[in-house]
């Protein structure tokens, strides 16, 4: 009886260890490539390697990145595309979220589902159809065409974040403001807006990060004048692997992590992602 | 809830009078119809144009209509092989992804507090990172002089570097990394929406923990499992980056062919036709899956 109990307990511990090992392996699988790309960018030497205590660190690759006007141009293009895309996503997401929460838009689920559709369409298809359409209507070769394509992915997510933000604002506050003589605009501006400002910031950051890192649509739509940073990394990664590419990747990674850290501070990102 | 019909009606009228809900929905609807539906329609139309003359001097020949591109795709063994490879790659990616996603979603769901948030962060981070950064990291890991080979060589396990990349396994390794966050997040969201007291009830009725979890959580999220598998399959069939960076030409997919016909051969109608075939196939797949799911759900509802 006693040994039975011990065996059972040991088995339970083993199972528990295996379970946590599984979790750890998946986390490692998800994160190791990122950490490698990041680490390599600090390696002193012309080849690829990880810096150790013996080799020390270097920022040379970052200097080379920022000294090369083509990389800087790519970074600037990425920045513009991200800003335009974020603006589109915020306007569309906020107006729709207001229509749903404050004005009881009929067919709310239909519109929400439709808007969500592009998220499930692979970037190659969106890139292809956006390219031929942009060429048709004369938008081809503009940063705006890339930004609009990115907004197709970013808007639904911005909408979800804003929707959850607005749902948490008690509507009675607005009614109170209205009963005190505030116009709908004033009630929105002075009562609702301050309360949803964190959600708006979070939505903006998510939209921006999506645009900053999206690459396939930029590949289809980009012309030599409108190359975003990821599009510039692409041929490098296919044909040669230089540490500058690691630096360029890390610039993207650092910008992303900073953005997410800010977003995580202002809202509970986990909750926002689950649409609550 | 307790508002009388009259006040509700009055409020609705006032709302439409001041700021009609419809007007507020206009920007999103414009974005969706003008920049998603219209381009899709135009791409479908483009696939029926003649290709653009000798040397593809034009992207397409305006004012023509032909189904020649589709005949070409249906008749050419090259495209048949392309379709089969894409299907094979897509199914393998889906199987591997879901095999990891479901248990890991449970793992995240069972975690609490800061650990849960860190786990979610680890899931989201790759999704918000540039895919090229990810692929670059995988290259550093799997390449001939990559870390796995360096470690194996240093330990003396192998004499020659193993060919770890430019093959199907590397492709799957990379593409699963790209796709995995989607089903995990969808499954966790579904699990979180299940009432936790159900599981407690099952436990208190004497079910062991596994059984309770199965009956009171997993069975309830079957629709989410189906949907997330479907989404994974859609992405797997559309695989582009990992096959290009980590795969070999033997495993080039439709998505890669769309890219090269459009941007390397400048044969837009053929590129559009290939994309159309993909869209049609996926639409059919989704329709069938939803139909089957609906029927199964109804059957369950009858037996329950």
Interface residues (C-beta under 8 A of the other chain):
Chain A: X19 X22 X23 X26 X27 X29 X30 X31 X32 X33 X34 X35 X36 X37 X40 X48 X50 X88 X91 X92 X93 X95 X96 X98 X99 X100 X102 X103 X104 X105 X106 X111 X114 X115 X117 X118 X120 X121 X122 X123 X124 X125 X126 X128 X129 X130 X131 X132 X133 X135 X136 X148 X149 X151 X152 X155 X159 X184 X206 X209 X210 X212 X213 X215 X216 X219 X220 X230 X233 X234 X237 X238 X241 X245 X246 X249 X250 X252 X253 X256 X257 X260 X264 X269 X270 X273 X274 X275
Chain B: X12 X15 X16 X18 X19 X20 X21 X22 X24 X25 X26 X27 X28 X29 X31 X32 X35 X36 X38 X39 X40 X42 X43 X46 X59 X100 X103 X104 X107 X116 X117 X119 X120 X121 X122 X123 X124 X125 X126 X128 X129 X130 X131 X132 X133 X134 X135 X136 X137 X138 X139 X140 X141 X143 X145 X147 X177 X180 X181 X185 X188 X189 X192 X193 X231 X234 X235 X237 X238 X240 X241 X244 X245 X255 X258 X259 X262 X263 X268 X271 X272 X275 X278 X279
